[in-house]
């Protein structure tokens, strides 16, 4: 019995991406299908190199192809191509080469938002994505310290700034452009203009993800960036106690008003781990982030423990996912990043699926 392309596609159409809840064929993941007699070569292209369920998809795809009658041998090439947010690559956007902008916000300060942002960016980069990190916290820019960058950006053409690089990231911050001890006493219009310049007048190039560290709260900067940049979604950072969770409600409402999907909630400082006896102490209570996610009906993206390595890495300019990749804290950040990448893929597919149904990609 000769094997046809239709037979192969029929088999792979039964393989679901469990996170996207759509089969590989409809999702446009099946590429370069080549049959030679009873032998097959095919490429399966995941929607992100940080795919958290690649192992299951791979096992299911292999099982499906083994069941194809007459197929004696197959070779699957695995790849990943991050999909752009709808209209995210259009020429009229401020960031034409950036596929997905991920906003990291918090309803209040002191919850470790910048720590989450820098480790999220570094984790996505370690998974194989091309990533940028923009520090939009004008009143308290901490990304220069947390990335260890001490240089000032330059412009090759006198028009746009070149982003600085560290840990595989392209980085920009207002902190690179002002003296460390200089206070920014700026009103809303000045912040608005400066922020748009950092977005528009930086040579970001082609990026899979641009992680944007917002200032805490729901003020001018957060509103400006939310309205001017087409974001794939926002990540909310909180700590477990009630006073922090109350502010999450306001942040969630702001993103709802500007029609930016909230990808989920990260609970930072979920538990303190003693570096000597490794005993866990719930300093700020525990489980509040998960409860808030359930209340809003959004994804809970994980718990990040309060641990010395995270603080030391931030102070030394080496994110824990880079400096201590085998630590429990780094692994928690990696799992968080994969969950966020998966949610971005879900949001992109949710909008794109009607078009894909009309014109499937094989």
C-alpha positions in Angstrom: 0.0 0.0 0.0 1.5 3.3 -1.1 1.5 6.2 1.4 0.1 9.5 0.4 0.5 13.1 1.7 -3.2 12.9 2.6 -2.6 9.9 4.8 0.2 11.7 6.7 -1.8 14.8 7.2 -4.8 12.8 8.4 -2.6 11.2 11.0 -1.0 14.4 12.2 -4.4 16.1 12.3 -5.2 13.8 15.2 -2.2 15.1 17.2 -3.2 18.0 19.5 -1.1 20.8 20.9 -2.5 20.4 24.4 -1.9 24.0 25.4 -3.3 25.6 22.2 -6.1 23.0 22.0 -5.7 22.7 18.2 -4.2 20.0 16.0 -0.8 20.4 14.4 -2.2 20.7 10.9 -4.8 23.4 11.6 -2.2 25.3 13.6 0.1 25.4 10.6 2.9 23.5 12.4 3.4 20.8 9.7 6.1 22.0 7.2 8.2 20.5 4.4 6.4 17.2 4.1 8.4 15.0 1.7 7.4 11.4 0.8 9.8 9.0 -1.0 8.1 5.7 -1.4 7.4 4.4 2.1 9.7 6.9 3.8 8.8 10.3 5.1 10.6 13.4 6.1 8.6 16.2 7.8 9.3 19.3 9.8 7.1 20.2 12.8 7.4 23.8 13.8 6.3 24.7 17.3 5.0 28.2 18.0 7.8 29.0 20.5 11.2 27.5 21.4 9.9 27.7 25.0 7.1 25.3 24.3 6.4 23.7 27.7 4.7 20.5 26.2 7.1 19.6 23.4 7.8 16.2 24.9 4.1 15.2 24.8 3.6 16.6 21.3 6.7 14.7 20.1 5.5 11.4 21.6 2.0 11.8 20.2 3.3 12.7 16.7 5.7 9.7 16.6 2.8 7.4 17.7 0.5 8.8 15.1 3.0 8.3 12.3 3.9 4.7 13.4 0.2 3.9 12.9 0.1 5.0 9.3 -0.4 1.9 7.1 2.5 1.3 4.7 4.9 3.9 6.3 8.1 2.1 6.9 10.3 5.0 8.2 9.9 8.6 9.2 12.2 11.4 10.3 10.8 14.4 12.1 12.8 17.6 12.2 11.7 19.7 15.1 11.9 23.5 15.0 10.2 26.6 16.4 9.0 29.8 14.9 7.5 32.4 17.2 4.3 33.8 15.6 3.7 37.5 15.7 0.8 39.0 17.6 -2.0 40.1 15.2 -0.8 43.2 13.3 2.4 43.1 15.4 4.7 43.2 12.4 2.7 45.9 10.4 4.6 48.9 9.2 2.4 51.4 11.1 3.5 50.1 14.4 6.1 51.6 16.6 8.0 48.3 16.8 7.7 46.9 13.3 10.3 44.1 13.8 9.0 42.9 17.2 6.7 39.9 17.0 5.4 40.1 20.6 5.5 42.7 23.3 5.0 41.3 26.8 4.2 43.9 29.5 5.2 43.1 33.1 3.2 45.2 35.5 2.2 45.4 39.1 -0.4 47.3 41.1 2.1 48.5 43.6 5.9 48.7 44.1 8.1 46.4 46.1 6.7 43.1 44.7 9.8 42.3 42.6 8.4 43.2 39.2 11.7 44.1 37.7 13.3 40.9 39.0 10.5 38.9 37.3 10.9 41.0 34.1 14.7 40.5 33.8 14.6 36.8 34.6 11.6 36.3 32.2 13.6 37.9 29.4 16.7 35.9 30.2 14.7 32.6 30.5 13.1 33.2 27.1 16.5 33.8 25.6 17.9 30.7 27.1 15.1 28.7 25.4 16.4 30.0 22.1 14.2 33.0 21.4 15.5 36.5 20.3 14.6 38.8 23.2 14.7 42.5 24.1 14.2 44.1 27.5 12.9 47.7 27.8 12.9 49.4 31.2 10.0 51.8 31.2 10.1 52.5 35.0 11.3 56.1 34.7 11.2 56.9 38.3 13.0 53.8 39.5 15.0 52.3 36.6 16.6 49.1 38.0 17.4 47.2 34.8 20.9 48.7 34.4 21.9 47.3 37.8 20.1 44.0 37.3 21.8 43.4 33.9 25.2 44.6 35.0 25.4 47.2 32.1 27.4 50.3 32.9 27.9 51.7 29.4 25.9 54.3 27.6 24.2 53.6 24.3 25.5 55.0 21.1 23.9 55.9 17.7 25.6 54.8 14.5 23.5 57.1 12.3 22.7 59.9 14.7 19.0 59.0 14.5 18.4 55.8 16.5 20.1 54.4 19.5 21.7 50.9 19.5 20.4 48.8 22.3 23.0 47.5 24.8 23.6 43.8 25.1 24.0 41.5 28.1 23.1 37.8 28.8 21.9 37.4 25.3 19.4 40.3 25.6 19.1 43.6 23.8 18.5 46.1 26.6 17.4 49.8 26.8 16.6 51.9 29.9 16.3 55.6 30.8 18.8 54.7 33.4 21.5 54.5 30.7 20.8 58.1 29.6 20.8 60.0 33.0 23.2 60.1 35.9 22.5 57.5 38.6 21.9 60.2 41.2 19.7 62.4 39.0 16.1 62.6 39.9 13.6 62.7 37.1 11.1 65.4 38.0 9.0 65.1 34.9 5.3 65.7 34.2 3.1 63.4 32.2 3.8 64.9 28.7 7.5 64.7 29.2 7.3 61.1 30.3 5.0 60.3 27.3 7.5 61.8 24.8 10.6 60.1 26.4 8.9 56.8 26.6 7.9 56.8 22.9 11.4 57.8 22.0 12.8 54.7 23.9 10.3 52.6 22.0 10.5 54.1 18.5 14.1 55.4 18.3 15.9 52.3 19.4 17.3 49.8 16.7 15.6 46.8 18.3 15.9 44.8 15.0 14.0 41.5 14.7 12.8 40.2 18.1 10.6 37.3 19.0 9.7 38.9 22.3 10.2 42.4 23.8 9.7 42.3 27.6 8.6 45.7 28.8 9.1 46.4 32.5 6.3 48.9 33.4 6.4 51.2 36.4 4.2 50.1 39.3 0.6 51.3 39.4 -1.7 52.5 36.7 -0.3 56.0 36.0 0.7 57.9 32.8 3.5 55.6 31.7 1.5 52.4 32.0 -1.4 53.9 30.1 0.8 55.5 27.4 2.6 52.2 26.6 -0.6 50.2 26.8 -2.3 52.5 24.3 0.6 53.1 21.9 2.2 49.6 21.7 0.2 46.6 20.4 1.0 44.1 23.2 0.6 40.4 23.0 -0.4 40.5 26.7 0.5 41.5 30.2 1.9 39.6 33.1 0.9 40.8 36.6 3.3 40.3 39.5 2.1 40.1 43.1 3.2 38.9 46.5 0.8 36.6 48.5 -0.5 39.0 51.1 -3.9 40.7 50.8 -2.6 44.3 50.6 -0.6 43.4 47.4 -3.5 41.4 45.9 -5.9 44.3 46.3 -3.6 46.3 43.9 -3.7 43.5 41.4 -7.4 44.2 40.9 -6.7 47.8 39.8 -3.9 46.7 37.4 -6.2 44.0 35.9 -8.9 46.6 35.4 -6.5 49.0 33.6 -5.4 46.3 31.1 -9.0 45.3 30.6 -9.9 48.9 29.7 -7.2 49.2 27.1 -8.1 45.8 25.7 -4.8 44.1 26.5 -5.2 40.4 27.5 -3.8 39.5 30.9 -1.7 36.4 30.3 -1.7 35.5 34.0 -0.4 36.2 37.5 3.0 35.4 39.0 3.3 35.1 42.7 6.7 36.4 43.7 8.3 35.9 47.2 5.9 33.0 47.7 8.0 31.4 50.4 11.3 32.1 52.1 13.8 29.3 51.9 16.5 29.3 54.6 19.9 29.0 52.9 21.2 26.9 55.9 18.5 24.5 56.8 16.4 24.8 53.6 13.3 25.2 55.8 10.4 27.0 54.1 8.8 30.0 55.9 5.7 31.7 54.5 6.7 35.3 55.4 4.0 36.9 53.3 1.4 34.1 53.5 1.1 31.8 50.5 -1.4 31.0 47.8 -2.8 34.5 47.3 -1.6 34.7 43.7 -3.3 31.4 42.8 -6.5 32.6 44.5 -6.5 35.9 42.6 -6.0 34.0 39.3 -8.9 31.8 40.1 -11.0 34.8 41.0 -10.3 36.5 37.7 -10.4 33.4 35.6 -6.9 33.8 34.3 -3.8 31.6 34.3 -1.6 31.2 37.4 1.9 31.3 36.0 3.8 30.1 39.0 5.4 30.8 42.4 8.8 32.3 42.7 10.4 31.7 46.1 12.2 34.4 48.2 15.8 33.2 48.0 19.2 34.8 48.5 20.5 33.8 45.1 17.8 35.9 43.4 18.7 39.0 45.3 22.5 38.5 44.9 22.1 37.9 41.2 20.1 41.1 40.8 22.7 43.1 42.7 25.6 41.7 40.7 23.9 42.2 37.4 23.6 38.4 36.6 20.0 37.1 36.6 19.6 33.9 38.6 18.6 32.0 35.4 22.0 32.8 34.0 24.2 32.7 37.1 22.6 29.7 38.8 20.6 27.9 36.1 20.4 24.6 38.1 18.9 26.3 41.2 15.3 25.8 42.2 14.7 29.5 41.7 16.1 29.5 38.2 13.9 26.5 37.3 10.9 28.3 38.7 11.6 31.2 36.4 12.1 28.9 33.5 8.8 27.2 34.0 7.2 30.6 34.4 8.7 31.8 31.1 7.5 28.7 29.3 4.0 29.2 30.7 4.0 32.8 29.5 5.3 31.9 26.0 2.5 29.3 25.8 -0.1 31.9 26.8 1.2 34.3 24.2 0.9 31.5 21.5 -2.7 30.9 22.7 -3.6 34.5 22.4 -2.1 34.8 19.0 -3.8 31.7 17.8 -7.2 32.7 19.3 -7.3 35.7 16.9 -5.6 34.0 13.9 -7.5 30.7 13.9 -10.5 31.9 11.8 -8.1 32.9 9.1 -6.2 29.6 9.4 -9.5 27.6 9.1 -10.2 29.4 5.8 -6.7 28.9 4.5 -4.8 26.1 6.3 -1.0 26.0 6.0 0.5 22.6 5.3 
